[in-house]
Amino acid sequence: MYQWRKFEFFEEKNAGKLNKISPPSSSEEDNSAAVKIECCSSGRGKVVIGYDDGTISLLDRGLNFNFSFHAHSSSVLFLQHLKQRNFLVTIGEDEQISPQQSSMCLKVFDLDKMHQPEATSTSTSTNSTTPDCIGILRIFTNQFPQAKITSFLVLEEAPPILLIAIGLDNGCIYCIKGDIGRERITRFRLEVDDNRSSSNSITGLGFRVDGQALQLFAVTPVSVTLFSLQDQPPRRQTLDHIGSSVYSVTMSDRLELIIGRPEAVYFYEVDGRGPCWAFEGEKKFLGWFRGYLLCVIADQRNGKHTFNVYDLKNRLIAHSIVVKEVTHMLCEWGNIILIMADKSALCIGEKDMESKLDMLFKKNLYTVAINLVQSQQADAAATAEVLRKYGDHLYSKQDYDEAMAQYINTIGHLEPSYVIQKFLDAQRIYNLTNYLEKLHEKGLASKDHTTLLLNCYTKLKDVGKLNIFIKSEDGVGEQKFDVETAIRVCRAANYHEHAMYVAKKAGRHELYLKILLEDLGRYDEALHYISGLEPSQAGVTVKEYGKILIEHKPVETIEILMRLCTEDKESVKRGASSAYISMLPSPVDFLNIFIHHPESLMDFLEKYTTKVKDSPAQVEIHNTLLELYLSNDLNFPSISQANNNEDLNLKAVGKLVADGKDSAKETDCLERRDKGLRLLKSAWPSELEHPLYDVDLAIILCEMNAFSEGLLYLYEKMKLYKEVIACYMQAHDHEGLIACCKRLGDSVKGGDPSLWADLLKYFGELGEDCSKEVKEVLTYIERDDILPPIIVLQTLSRNPCLTLSVIKDYIARKLEQESKLIEEDRRAIEKYQEDTLAMRKEVQDLRTNARIFQLSKCTACTFTLDLPAVHFMCMHSFHQRCLGDNEKECPECAPEYRSVMEMKRSLEQNSRDQDQFFQQVKSSKDGFSVIAEYFGKGIISKTSNGSTGAGALGSANTSSGSGL
């Protein structure tokens, strides 16, 4: 092992002199020097030292004295400070009570419970407190004969249970298990060999706890034995027939037994001897500290003692120092404590990781540094930093392959740009490719890294690696690179098949089609691919690339759209078809792809409307179809561009072709308009109030494209008759105008008679001879009595081309008719005047003259009238008994009177309803007659300023209903 490198990974912290008390008094200095340290232990931040005078001292950090107490009367042979509880277990000699009992006893002290000791002649004044002794136990009994104790070990099981193993010089091990404080213990004995001899002295013990398994290693000078304590009785197993001397036995943190012999250090597992390390020299002490093997070796040649710290994993000596004779070795506070024969102490502490790495970096020992940080389980960032420095060192030596191997191990901690920049500068594209591949394998690559790696493949023209990189992923959606970046780079480098493979595998249908259509122009394959997609995905791709497909494959594209929008499935029942269709894409969603191909759009919508009758978007579809049908020209940019590029020498031929195109274009326009008119009619059935298209838009389209047939149909359907005749007037179609008025001006059929008045006004303002038409119009005006003669005369007088002969006959007939009406009105007036005079005379007679009642019978019961009787002014008489209580009206005349009064109230109420009055005036042929009727009924009364609502009949006498 001399070839192992030596390093100074440890340093001396402090050193001092161990005394029984601190500071010692002057009178005790000589006594203190004579006292011998018998045993040591550490734990819970304390170092415990037992002396041969029975005293125990506790030292804190820095080996400063804390306190001491008298544990045994004679000497302290063994002690152990427990870890879980602040207990101290000791073995020492006390006063012998009887010859039959041994003076050797075991004590347990609770260091958390202190008391004031009793003053004795032997106690020192410096002792102020003593820990409680919670248990005292005699080690040797009749069943367990006395022998020399050579080793001692305590295992803390579940509190308060302790398992104490005491090794003797006769090869026996006395075990005590239980709660010593409560004296609830069990004892049992183990023997390493059936033949008891001095050569079987127990020189070392070690507990091994692995889950439920509890085992005890026992070492003698001639054997190594393992006891399985979980078995009853404990099972013994001899691991080796060579042992070791005292103090050269320890346990590793991996529960291995370590034994030091002059030729080597041996490790033992439960199944026997394990690895060994050939460290020559007599092993005075062995220890284990943080994965390091501690060894004090005596050199027989010069008599010196050397303390070595071995890093077995990295095969190096972490520290080596020549020391005095060592009597005890401890580990506490993260330090190694060596106690010498002269009671001096040496504390050795491990340097921090940064100091150790700096030391190695200065010597360019990067491999050792890497092994060191990995073996000591340093964090990944620290390991990566060491690897980076090692890589930089190799890079400076132009060992690029090894440098890259180190940089690859830093992935995830070192910024990739640091490495990439180095190898871009060195033009080491192979190494860079390797690094980028590893970066992608670990899923840490960005879009830029993917771009760079693919560019490396394309520059190297390494199609094989490109295939492996792109096609090696087995699971769907597990690509370790950015899909869009990979596709973009492959397209730029003309690796279209690779780009298509990535897009298809990643489910990026739009990118797959983009390559097929824009780069390769494989339209049939693109259509076939779209046909195999889910309807929702197919709809998205058609929306994005439909323009290209319509331009090159219009028929096939329309077929795909029909399948998407109709999904012809015979299994769909008729009753559920509406709900099913509403879930399908609407043709309106795809209108934008036909932006330069209106003929294809018209074809598509026609097929759709033929197949689907109740589409939710039928209004929008009909609007679009109307716009296509009624437009004067369907423009095709490709044709216009071709015409602009024609050769000038072919003008004559071009003209003939243009004439042919104009003729075909005119025919096409007429066909489309015919379709448009059919659509206008079919989409507005008689049972619907509103059509299945936008009426306002249809009117605008008809106006813009001068489609009079459609416009007339819409106006007539909307009962806008005046707009209908306005169209005929604008076209100067007099025959059609009169025919339209005949059809629409008949009030019997629900027409508007006022159209004849508008027609007469039109002819009156025409400014040309239209005598024939005027005479025909006057015939219908006279028949329906639409206008007064004076209005007719005023209207026709504006046309200078019309003569009086046109209206002579009409005027004569109207005058004769008016004369008859005047005569009838005169006779009616005379009759009303006579009736009025008679009524007034009767009223006057009632007011001034007495009324004689001569009726002899009761009007109600027809019996002879006797008293008491009631006579009414209407000349009806009744028995008083035939009338009801408080009856003040004639029972015979009261119903007629009440009906008159009800009519009066109704008329008064109607007089307040102005809308009804004006509506009657407007709808009547003779509005003046309505006003005269209101005055005649007294609804419109003559009132003075400030009068409030007196009715026309408010002053009329009702004396005919008055009683006596």
Sequence and secondary structure as in RCSB ss.txt:
>XXXX:A:sequence
MYQWRKFEFFEEKNAGKLNKISPPSSSEEDNSAAVKIECCSSGRGKVVIGYDDGTISLLDRGLNFNFSFHAHSSS
VLFLQHLKQRNFLVTIGEDEQISPQQSSMCLKVFDLDKMHQPEATSTSTSTNSTTPDCIGILRIFTNQFPQAKIT
SFLVLEEAPPILLIAIGLDNGCIYCIKGDIGRERITRFRLEVDDNRSSSNSITGLGFRVDGQALQLFAVTPVSVT
LFSLQDQPPRRQTLDHIGSSVYSVTMSDRLELIIGRPEAVYFYEVDGRGPCWAFEGEKKFLGWFRGYLLCVIADQ
RNGKHTFNVYDLKNRLIAHSIVVKEVTHMLCEWGNIILIMADKSALCIGEKDMESKLDMLFKKNLYTVAINLVQS
QQADAAATAEVLRKYGDHLYSKQDYDEAMAQYINTIGHLEPSYVIQKFLDAQRIYNLTNYLEKLHEKGLASKDHT
TLLLNCYTKLKDVGKLNIFIKSEDGVGEQKFDVETAIRVCRAANYHEHAMYVAKKAGRHELYLKILLEDLGRYDE
ALHYISGLEPSQAGVTVKEYGKILIEHKPVETIEILMRLCTEDKESVKRGASSAYISMLPSPVDFLNIFIHHPES
LMDFLEKYTTKVKDSPAQVEIHNTLLELYLSNDLNFPSISQANNNEDLNLKAVGKLVADGKDSAKETDCLERRDK
GLRLLKSAWPSELEHPLYDVDLAIILCEMNAFSEGLLYLYEKMKLYKEVIACYMQAHDHEGLIACCKRLGDSVKG
GDPSLWADLLKYFGELGEDCSKEVKEVLTYIERDDILPPIIVLQTLSRNPCLTLSVIKDYIARKLEQESKLIEED
RRAIEKYQEDTLAMRKEVQDLRTNARIFQLSKCTACTFTLDLPAVHFMCMHSFHQRCLGDNEKECPECAPEYRSV
MEMKRSLEQNSRDQDQFFQQVKSSKDGFSVIAEYFGKGIISKTSNGSTGAGALGSANTSSGSGL
>XXXX:A:secstr
 TTSEE   EEEEEEEE  SSSS  GGGHHHHHH  EEEEEEETTEEEEEETTSEEEEEETTTEEEEEEE  SSE
EEEEEE SSSSEEEEEEE   SSTTS SEEEEEEEEEEEE     SSS TT   EEEEEEEEES  SSS    EE
EEEEEE STT EEEEEEETTSEEEEEEEETTTTEEEEEEEES SS  GGG   EEEEEEETTEEEEEEEETTEEE
EEETTSSS EEEEEES    TT EEE TTS EEEE SS EEEEETTEEEEEE   SEEEEEEEETTEEEEEEE T
TT  EEEEEEETTTTEEEEEEEES EEEEEEETTEEEEEETTSEEEEEEE  HHHHHHHHHHTT HHHHHHHHHH
TT  HHHHHHHHHHHHHHHHHTT HHHHHHHHHTTBTTB HHHHHHHHHHTT HHHHHHHHHHHHHTT   HHHH
HHHHHHHHHHT HHHHHHHHH   STT  SS HHHHHHHHHHTT HHHHHHHHHHTT HHHHHHIIIIII  HHH
HHHHHHTS HHHHHHHHHHHHHHHHHH HHHHHHHHHHHHH   TTS GGGHHHHHHHS  GGGGGGGGTT HHH
HHHHHHHHHHH SS TTHHHHHHHHHHHHH S    HHHHHHHHTS GGGHHHHHHHHHHHHHHHHHHHHHHHHH
HHHHHHHTS TT SS SS HHHHHHHHHHTT HHHHHHHHHHTT HHHHHHHHHHHT HHHHHHHHHHHS GGGT
  THHHHHHHHHHHTT S  HHHHHHHHHHHHHHT S HHHHHHHHTT TT  THHHHHHHHHHHHHHHHHHHHH
HHHHHHHHHHHHHHHHHHHHHHHS       B TTT SB  SSEEEBTTS EEEGGGS TT  S TTTHHHHHHH
HHHHHHHHHHHH HHHHHHHHHHSS HHHHHHHHHHTTSS    TT     TTTT   GGG B 
